[in-house]
Amino acid sequence: MKERDGDKQPNQIDVSIVIVNWNTKDLLKNCLNSVYQTINNLTFEIIVVDNASSDGSLEMLERDFPQAIRICNQENKGFGAANNQAFAVMKGKYALLLNTDALLTPKAVNKLWTFCEANNQAAIVCGQLLNADGSKQNSIASFPNLLTLATNTSLLEYLFPNKFPSKRYERERPIEVDSAVGACMMIRKKALDETGVFDERYFFFFEETDLAYAMKQADWKTYHIPDAYIYHLQGQSIGNNIRSRIEFYRSRYQFLRKWHSRAYYICASGIIFIRLFVNWVSAGIASAVTLGLVKKNRQKFAVYFRLIFWHFRRD
């Protein structure tokens, strides 16, 4: 692994805070307030990329955060493409990507930055995401492969905690991981310059997984810092409807098709569909046993049916 040092350019600031917004005005305001309240002893700029919001987000930015750099799109370009717009104009040595539903805690960003400064191989670094009640969320993810697709993820995390690290175990020191959840992660600009930015064929899901995989192929590394805490109001910035579920499946197929052989992709696709079909049948049985009186069972059955229907229609 070659040494990668001396990558800060003249007149470069420490961190560029990059936030992509789509109709989450109140969340965006709270997120920006947490930035100003928690980041100390670092020079930073804020870049907000707005994906054609209609809820007054831009007016709020101009009124309450006039110092923030604003990039205003006329359509929703998605997560990856919007971040790439910020990467093109950022002046920071690192980019800190934040979801609008994320709230920084004191010293979180400083801990991520300090680790990156001390580890020249670190391309992507993430902290520990927390629910509103302080309980831990999954902050890291393994690259999808035949084993993870065919096996219950929780079982793999329990049996092989070093290979499949998760929130279930307390860790005192940073660990190397496959990829980071994109709600809050720091990316070295030099790694982006060497490896490339987000693949814009992904609209919302798997962009960070794809980028981490590409960087790993180029001998960069991704790390998790367990004591850098970030509250994440999970899903509030994207919703939790059938469209987002379909987009998740589409992006996962895109990742598998991009990085693996056709035979591998076909095998993985079969595993995904079989598991989806089993879940649909199980939801149907549960709904029938309860005579359709349990709303949760009915909803699961309907969601799985629509996902199966989408599979038959997709290219």
Residue pairs with C-beta under 8 A, 6 or more apart in sequence:
1 121
1 219
2 219
3 120
4 120
4 121
4 190
5 120
7 93
7 188
7 189
7 190
8 93
9 93
11 91
12 91
12 92
12 93
13 43
13 44
13 45
13 91
13 92
13 93
14 42
14 43
14 44
14 92
14 93
14 94
14 113
15 39
15 42
15 43
15 44
15 45
15 92
15 93
15 94
15 95
15 96
15 109
15 113
15 186
16 44
16 45
16 46
16 47
16 86
16 90
16 91
16 92
16 94
16 95
16 96
17 35
17 44
17 45
17 46
17 47
17 96
17 98
18 47
18 49
18 83
18 86
18 87
18 90
18 95
18 96
18 97
18 98
19 28
19 31
19 32
19 46
19 47
19 48
19 49
19 97
19 98
19 99
19 100
20 48
20 49
20 51
20 79
20 82
20 83
20 86
20 99
20 100
21 28
21 48
21 49
21 50
21 51
21 53
21 57
21 100
22 50
22 51
22 52
22 53
22 76
22 237
23 53
23 54
23 55
23 57
24 53
24 55
24 57
24 100
24 101
24 236
24 237
25 53
25 55
25 56
25 57
25 60
27 100
27 101
27 233
27 236
27 237
28 48
28 57
28 60
28 61
28 100
29 60
29 64
30 103
31 98
31 99
31 100
31 101
31 102
31 103
32 46
32 48
32 64
32 65
32 68
34 102
34 103
34 104
34 105
35 44
35 46
35 98
35 104
37 104
37 106
38 104
38 105
38 106
38 107
38 108
38 109
39 104
39 109
39 110
40 106
40 107
40 110
41 110
42 109
42 110
42 113
44 92
44 96
45 69
45 90
45 91
45 92
46 65
46 67
46 68
46 69
47 68
47 69
47 71
47 86
47 89
47 90
48 61
48 65
48 68
48 69
48 70
48 71
49 71
49 73
49 82
49 83
49 85
49 86
50 57
50 58
50 61
50 70
50 71
50 72
50 73
51 73
51 75
51 76
51 77
51 78
51 82
52 73
52 74
52 75
52 76
58 70
58 72
61 68
61 70
62 70
69 89
71 82
71 85
71 86
71 89
73 82
73 85
77 85
77 200
78 200
78 202
78 203
78 204
79 182
79 198
79 202
79 203
79 204
79 207
80 197
80 198
80 199
80 200
80 202
80 203
80 207
81 198
81 200
83 95
83 97
83 197
83 198
83 207
84 197
84 198
84 200
86 95
87 95
87 189
87 192
87 197
90 189
92 189
93 188
93 189
93 190
94 113
94 116
94 186
94 187
94 188
94 189
95 186
95 187
95 189
95 192
96 109
96 112
96 184
96 185
96 186
96 187
97 182
97 184
97 185
97 186
97 187
98 104
98 183
98 184
99 182
99 183
99 184
99 232
99 237
100 237
101 183
101 232
101 233
101 234
101 235
101 236
101 237
102 129
102 183
102 184
102 230
102 231
102 232
102 233
103 230
103 231
103 232
103 233
104 184
104 230
105 229
105 230
105 231
107 228
108 127
108 184
108 228
108 229
108 230
109 186
109 228
111 127
111 225
111 227
111 228
112 125
112 126
112 127
112 186
112 225
112 228
113 186
115 122
115 125
115 174
115 223
115 225
116 122
116 125
116 186
116 188
119 221
119 223
121 219
121 220
121 221
122 188
122 220
122 221
122 222
122 223
123 187
123 188
123 191
123 195
123 212
123 215
123 220
123 221
123 222
124 179
124 180
124 185
124 186
124 187
124 188
124 191
124 208
124 211
124 212
124 215
124 220
124 221
124 222
124 223
125 180
125 185
125 186
125 222
125 223
125 224
125 225
126 139
126 140
126 177
126 180
126 181
126 184
126 185
126 186
126 222
126 223
126 224
126 225
126 228
127 139
127 184
127 224
127 225
127 226
127 227
127 228
127 229
127 230
128 136
128 139
128 167
128 224
128 225
128 226
128 227
128 228
128 229
128 230
129 136
129 137
129 138
129 139
129 181
129 183
129 184
129 230
129 231
129 232
129 234
130 136
130 137
130 229
130 230
130 231
130 232
131 137
131 231
131 232
131 234
132 231
132 233
136 167
137 167
137 181
137 232
137 234
138 166
138 167
138 181
139 167
139 180
139 181
139 224
140 165
140 166
140 177
140 178
140 179
140 180
140 181
140 224
141 177
141 178
141 179
141 180
141 181
141 209
142 148
142 153
142 156
142 164
142 177
142 178
142 179
143 178
143 179
143 209
143 212
143 213
144 209
144 252
144 255
144 256
144 268
145 268
146 264
146 267
146 268
146 271
147 156
148 156
148 164
149 268
149 271
149 272
149 275
150 271
150 275
153 164
154 166
156 163
156 164
157 164
157 165
157 166
157 168
158 168
161 168
161 169
165 171
165 175
165 177
165 224
170 226
171 224
171 226
172 226
173 226
174 223
174 224
174 225
174 226
175 223
175 224
175 226
176 221
176 222
176 223
176 224
177 222
177 223
177 224
178 209
178 212
178 213
178 216
178 222
179 208
179 209
179 211
179 212
179 213
179 222
180 208
180 212
180 222
180 224
181 208
182 207
182 208
183 230
183 232
183 234
184 230
184 232
185 208
187 211
188 220
191 215
191 218
191 220
194 218
194 220
195 211
195 214
195 215
195 218
195 220
196 214
197 211
198 207
198 210
198 211
199 207
199 210
199 211
199 258
201 254
202 210
202 251
202 254
202 255
203 247
203 250
203 251
204 238
204 244
204 247
204 251
205 247
205 248
205 251
205 252
206 248
206 251
206 252
206 254
206 255
207 251
209 255
210 255
210 258
210 259
212 222
213 255
213 259
215 221
215 222
216 222
238 244
242 303
242 306
242 307
245 303
245 307
246 306
246 307
246 310
249 272
249 307
249 310
249 311
250 314
252 272
253 265
253 269
253 272
253 314
256 264
256 265
256 268
256 269
257 265
260 268
273 308
273 311
276 304
276 307
276 308
276 311
277 308
279 300
279 304
280 301
280 304
280 305
280 307
280 308
283 297
283 300
283 301
283 304
284 301
286 294
286 297
286 300
286 301
287 294
287 297
287 298
287 300
287 301
290 297
292 298
